[in-house]
Amino acid sequence: MGNNVHRTTTLTEKGDQIKGVGETTNQHDIITGTKPDGRAYTDSADHTCKNFTSSTEGTVQVGHSDRTNRGATGGNVSWNSTHASRGCSQENLVSTGGAGYFYCFAAD
């Protein structure tokens, strides 16, 4: 809410739109590891695939680049924190609805 992050502004490093719900193959999950307010989790669970270093252990919190949610966590349309992945491997990220995309900000 209050931001301009959505389907047409969330692009790959090549400037392509990320395929979302209804497209083949849905890749709308973007890795952030954050709570909806953008801050890190402070509980004991792993929300970042071992601080973004593991492809075999843990899970990672993801958001939806198209801000669309069909049935997952009660209608949450957050771009940065919608649900956890099934795991950290490429296979798990794909099976959850992603492709391993990270969302990065650039600042001056």
C-alpha positions as MATLAB code, in Angstrom:
seq = 'MGNNVHRTTTLTEKGDQIKGVGETTNQHDIITGTKPDGRAYTDSADHTCKNFTSSTEGTVQVGHSDRTNRGATGGNVSWNSTHASRGCSQENLVSTGGAGYFYCFAAD';
ca = [
       0.000    0.000    0.000;
       1.226    3.460   -0.781;
       3.868    2.290   -3.225;
       4.225    1.765   -6.951;
       5.396   -1.859   -6.855;
       3.119   -3.974   -9.042;
       3.056   -6.061  -12.217;
       4.206   -3.353  -14.628;
       6.956   -1.930  -12.413;
       8.513   -5.149  -11.096;
      10.887   -6.153  -13.872;
      13.764   -8.573  -14.372;
      17.310   -7.298  -14.781;
      16.640   -7.402  -18.535;
      13.573   -5.164  -18.228;
      11.066   -7.965  -18.842;
       7.832   -8.280  -16.893;
       7.649  -11.257  -14.559;
       5.029  -13.833  -15.534;
       2.168  -13.835  -13.046;
      -1.037  -15.658  -12.251;
      -2.697  -16.945  -15.423;
       0.521  -17.012  -17.436;
       2.733  -19.980  -18.217;
       4.799  -20.406  -16.115;
       3.735  -18.311  -13.111;
       6.921  -16.838  -11.603;
       5.429  -14.064   -9.483;
       7.117  -15.022   -6.188;
       9.950  -12.609   -5.420;
      12.402  -13.329   -2.627;
      12.571  -10.679    0.072;
      12.817  -12.416    3.454;
      10.845   -9.580    5.060;
       7.632   -8.948    6.961;
       4.911   -6.855    5.254;
       6.318   -3.684    6.859;
       9.686   -4.354    5.162;
      11.550   -5.244    8.337;
      13.383   -8.480    9.090;
      11.723  -11.186   11.151;
      12.891  -11.407   14.750;
      11.543  -14.865   15.590;
      13.662  -18.020   15.555;
      12.345  -19.316   12.204;
      14.444  -19.138    9.049;
      12.834  -16.653    6.629;
      15.951  -16.140    4.464;
      17.377  -19.536    3.401;
      20.123  -19.259    6.013;
      20.727  -15.568    5.342;
      20.535  -16.157    1.565;
      23.423  -18.635    1.607;
      21.668  -22.014    1.360;
      19.928  -23.777   -1.478;
      19.214  -26.847    0.652;
      18.096  -25.661    4.096;
      15.292  -23.454    5.348;
      12.661  -21.400    3.573;
      12.423  -17.823    2.393;
       9.607  -15.301    2.677;
       8.355  -14.145   -0.713;
       6.021  -11.499   -2.058;
       4.028  -11.361   -5.277;
       5.353   -9.176   -8.080;
       1.877   -9.002   -9.638;
       0.250   -8.370   -6.235;
      -2.162  -11.182   -6.964;
      -2.940  -13.935   -4.527;
      -5.213  -16.826   -5.353;
      -6.079  -18.708   -2.205;
      -2.735  -18.756   -0.395;
      -2.671  -16.749    2.842;
      -6.134  -15.238    3.080;
      -6.002  -12.730    0.236;
      -2.728  -11.015    1.102;
      -1.620   -9.026   -1.955;
       1.695   -7.864   -0.562;
       4.534   -7.347   -2.999;
       7.116   -8.153   -0.326;
       5.628  -10.646    2.150;
       2.871  -13.019    1.080;
       4.031  -16.518    2.094;
       7.035  -18.738    2.674;
       8.612  -20.833   -0.068;
       8.528  -24.636    0.107;
      12.301  -24.607    0.448;
      15.428  -22.965   -0.888;
      16.316  -25.096   -3.892;
      15.482  -23.905   -7.386;
      12.978  -26.778   -7.616;
      11.229  -25.633   -4.416;
      11.172  -21.996   -5.496;
       9.618  -22.958   -8.845;
       7.060  -25.281   -7.235;
       5.957  -22.469   -4.919;
       5.343  -20.078   -7.847;
       8.657  -18.385   -8.410;
      11.915  -18.562  -10.256;
      14.381  -17.409   -7.617;
      13.980  -13.713   -8.395;
      15.259  -11.283   -5.765;
      13.805   -7.822   -5.363;
      16.543   -5.219   -5.074;
      16.464   -1.489   -4.520;
      18.993    0.984   -5.817;
      19.738    4.124   -3.851;
      21.816    7.180   -4.586;
];
